[in-house]
Amino acid sequence: MKKEMYAFVVPCSARPLVFDESRCVGCNRCAEVCQVDILIPNPEKGRPPVVLYPGECYYCGSCVMACRQEGAIRLQHPLMNQAKFVPVRHAADAGEEKPLPAEKRRG
């Protein structure tokens, strides 16, 4: 008796992985190295894997590093994790603000 198994994508607002279908060759290396097994191979040959559990992604980047096709997959961090850090300004004297030297500024 042959058993059929079904997998359904778990609905989630997170979209941790973005595949460029023009670059992805469907090799499934990303699915093989995923530490939390959120990916399964696509049943259609040559297509990007299916992201079954997007909310479980650790954003570790192992899938991106394993991919041999540059730009075929990228991480898309949640908005709350996309913070830009602003340098802290210290006053040399009490109450006096001086700009940071150029070598200490970011961005």
C-alpha positions in Angstrom: 0.0 0.0 0.0 1.5 3.3 -1.1 1.0 6.2 1.3 0.8 9.8 0.1 2.1 12.6 2.2 1.0 16.2 2.0 2.8 19.3 3.2 1.1 22.7 3.5 2.8 26.1 4.0 2.1 27.4 7.5 0.6 30.9 7.1 2.9 33.6 8.7 3.6 37.3 8.1 7.3 36.6 8.1 9.0 36.2 4.7 12.5 35.3 5.6 13.8 34.1 2.2 13.5 35.7 -1.2 14.4 33.6 -4.2 15.3 35.1 -7.6 13.6 32.5 -9.9 15.7 33.7 -12.8 18.9 32.6 -11.0 17.8 29.7 -8.9 18.4 26.3 -10.6 16.5 24.3 -8.0 19.5 22.3 -6.7 18.0 22.3 -3.2 21.4 22.8 -1.5 19.7 25.4 0.7 17.0 22.9 1.8 19.8 20.4 2.7 21.7 22.7 4.9 18.8 24.5 6.6 19.4 24.1 10.4 15.7 24.3 11.2 14.2 22.4 8.2 11.9 25.1 7.0 12.5 24.3 3.4 11.5 21.3 1.3 12.5 20.6 -2.3 10.0 21.9 -4.9 8.1 19.1 -6.6 8.7 21.0 -9.9 12.3 20.5 -11.1 14.4 23.6 -11.5 12.2 25.7 -9.1 13.2 27.2 -5.7 12.4 25.1 -2.7 9.1 25.6 -0.8 9.4 27.6 2.5 7.0 25.5 4.8 7.6 27.2 8.1 8.7 30.8 7.5 8.2 31.8 11.2 10.7 29.3 12.3 13.7 30.7 10.4 16.7 31.6 12.5 18.1 34.0 9.9 21.4 32.3 10.2 22.3 32.6 6.5 23.4 29.0 6.0 21.1 28.7 3.0 22.6 31.8 1.4 26.1 30.7 2.0 25.5 27.2 0.6 24.0 28.5 -2.7 26.3 28.2 -5.7 24.3 30.7 -7.7 25.1 34.2 -6.5 22.0 36.3 -5.8 19.6 33.3 -6.2 18.5 33.5 -2.5 18.7 36.3 0.1 17.6 36.8 3.6 14.9 39.4 4.3 15.1 40.3 8.0 11.9 41.6 9.7 11.6 45.3 9.8 12.2 45.5 13.6 15.6 43.9 13.0 16.6 46.3 10.3 17.6 49.1 12.7 20.3 51.6 11.8 22.5 52.5 14.7 23.3 56.1 15.3 26.7 57.0 16.9 26.5 58.3 20.5 27.8 61.8 21.0 29.8 62.6 24.1 30.3 66.1 25.3 33.9 67.0 26.0 32.8 69.5 28.7 29.7 69.5 30.8 26.8 70.5 28.7 28.8 71.3 25.5 28.2 69.2 22.4 31.0 68.7 19.9 30.7 66.8 16.7 32.4 63.4 16.4 35.6 63.3 14.4 35.2 61.8 10.9 37.0 58.6 11.7 34.5 57.8 14.5 31.4 58.4 12.4 29.5 55.6 10.8 27.7 55.6 7.5 
